[in-house]
Amino acid sequence: MLYQHEHDKALKSLIDLSRSFWKSKILLVANELDVFSKLSHSPKTAKDLSRIIKTDPRATELLINALAAMGFLKKEKDYFSNTEVSKKYLCQGSPSYIGFALRHYNYCWDAWSELEQAVKRGHPKRFLEQEALHKDEKRARDFTLKMDFTGWKMAEEIEQMVDLSNVKSMLDLGGGSGCYSIYFAKKYPQLHCTIFELPFVAKVAEENVIRHNLEERVSVVTGDFTIDPIKDVYDLVLVSFVPHGFGEKEVHLMFNKVHSILKKDGRLVVQDYLLSSQDSSCEELAVFNMHMFLVTSGGRVYTLSEIKNFFYKANFSILQVLRLSERSDFLMGREPYLFIGGVNHEKK
Ligand SMILES: C[S@@+](CC[C@H](N)C(=O)[O-])C[C@H]1O[C@@H](n2cnc3c(N)ncnc32)[C@H](O)[C@@H]1O
């Protein structure tokens, strides 16, 4: 039996959670208005700031007062400046800037506002993630930079888990910013990587490849794997965090396509999250699955038996299932897994 003070505590956290979107939106809007970068050179009053970001002075004061109360700004007399955390993560130009991820979450806000209707209807009105990636260059870039932020650390871990010493050609299907291909190509001079991506994301990958002087060994090919053919054959195909963005039909299609472009002894390396057969045992994944329902047409995290089924149906054997460390995707609090498959040659 719960005591009254335990009930009070539970009620307080229930109410806090219910209105936590107030604070979330304050932070997201401040990021959208680039408040933090605008305060990076000198402290400013609300009036000064409102003139720079072209907002109403009184409403701006409310916004930045709340940010100061939440610990994202400091206030001295009437002057506001950044805290250490805002300086590091929320000011453009900082090497740890994460504002693009916040812009992506703010963009997804509309989908979440539609949750009730989507639950009644059984699907969302729009597929915001797909719209961003296919039709909106700025949104596609924000999403890609968000993936890039944690991708390098995961690339480092994968490189330690998968032997790439004999791999000469790798396809990075839906390779995002290119961080995996670039990281591996730097480690292995014999390796040539091809990033296959949608046009807006491919642009980000191309810029990254040029920045790392790897144009000779990392190519970027634009295409949509659901409709376009993938050329050439490869020793290894990496599919990182792509399956959960799609429904089963597209994932089957993707695995079949990958099978047809792998060499005889080729390997398929899939990185993604893994749902336990108890859908509700991990809060992060259960909530993430709600998000995928709202922003994609059919995307969700799959269970081990579903993933095995993707491999087997496309005529792959599963050679290994490995778990990346908790630190690798610490931002999301969801541990990624690696599924390594080999090409079967017997007829299906
Ligand atoms: C979650 S991101 C993962 C990016 C990268 N592999 C990583 O792990 O950081 C999924 C990627 O798949 C790409 N993608 C989605 N649909 C695609 C399609 N139809 N054809 C090619 N790439 C696609 C997206 O543009 C996006 O970069």
The ligand as an SDF file (V2000), in Angstrom:
LIG
                    3D

 27 29  0  0  0  0  0  0  0  0999 V2000
   18.1550    7.3940  -39.7060 C   0  0  0  0  0  0  0  0  0  0  0  0
   19.0740    7.8920  -41.0670 S   0  0  0  0  0  0  0  0  0  0  0  0
   20.5920    6.9750  -40.9140 C   0  0  0  0  0  0  0  0  0  0  0  0
   21.7650    7.6390  -41.6040 C   0  0  0  0  0  0  0  0  0  0  0  0
   23.0950    6.8780  -41.4570 C   0  0  0  0  0  0  0  0  0  0  0  0
   23.0430    5.5820  -42.0320 N   0  0  0  0  0  0  0  0  0  0  0  0
   23.4620    6.7970  -40.0060 C   0  0  0  0  0  0  0  0  0  0  0  0
   23.3880    5.7270  -39.4060 O   0  0  0  0  0  0  0  0  0  0  0  0
   23.8180    7.8420  -39.4340 O   0  0  0  0  0  0  0  0  0  0  0  0
   18.2970    7.0230  -42.4180 C   0  0  0  0  0  0  0  0  0  0  0  0
   18.9020    7.4370  -43.7320 C   0  0  0  0  0  0  0  0  0  0  0  0
   18.2860    6.7090  -44.7850 O   0  0  0  0  0  0  0  0  0  0  0  0
   18.1480    7.5720  -45.8840 C   0  0  0  0  0  0  0  0  0  0  0  0
   17.0350    7.1400  -46.7170 N   0  0  0  0  0  0  0  0  0  0  0  0
   15.7220    7.1410  -46.3780 C   0  0  0  0  0  0  0  0  0  0  0  0
   14.9770    6.7020  -47.3960 N   0  0  0  0  0  0  0  0  0  0  0  0
   15.8340    6.4010  -48.4020 C   0  0  0  0  0  0  0  0  0  0  0  0
   15.6470    5.8950  -49.7080 C   0  0  0  0  0  0  0  0  0  0  0  0
   14.4280    5.6170  -50.1500 N   0  0  0  0  0  0  0  0  0  0  0  0
   16.7420    5.7060  -50.4900 N   0  0  0  0  0  0  0  0  0  0  0  0
   17.9810    6.0060  -50.0020 C   0  0  0  0  0  0  0  0  0  0  0  0
   18.2120    6.4690  -48.7630 N   0  0  0  0  0  0  0  0  0  0  0  0
   17.1460    6.6730  -47.9730 C   0  0  0  0  0  0  0  0  0  0  0  0
   17.8410    8.9120  -45.2510 C   0  0  0  0  0  0  0  0  0  0  0  0
   18.0830    9.9870  -46.1230 O   0  0  0  0  0  0  0  0  0  0  0  0
   18.7120    8.9100  -44.0280 C   0  0  0  0  0  0  0  0  0  0  0  0
   19.9500    9.5060  -44.2380 O   0  0  0  0  0  0  0  0  0  0  0  0
  1  2  1  0
  2  3  1  0
  2 10  1  0
  3  4  1  0
  4  5  1  0
  5  6  1  0
  5  7  1  0
  7  8  2  0
  7  9  1  0
 10 11  1  0
 11 12  1  0
 11 26  1  0
 12 13  1  0
 13 14  1  0
 13 24  1  0
 14 15  1  0
 14 23  1  0
 15 16  2  0
 16 17  1  0
 17 18  1  0
 17 23  2  0
 18 19  1  0
 18 20  2  0
 20 21  1  0
 21 22  2  0
 22 23  1  0
 24 25  1  0
 24 26  1  0
 26 27  1  0
M  CHG  2   2   1   9  -1
M  END
$$$$
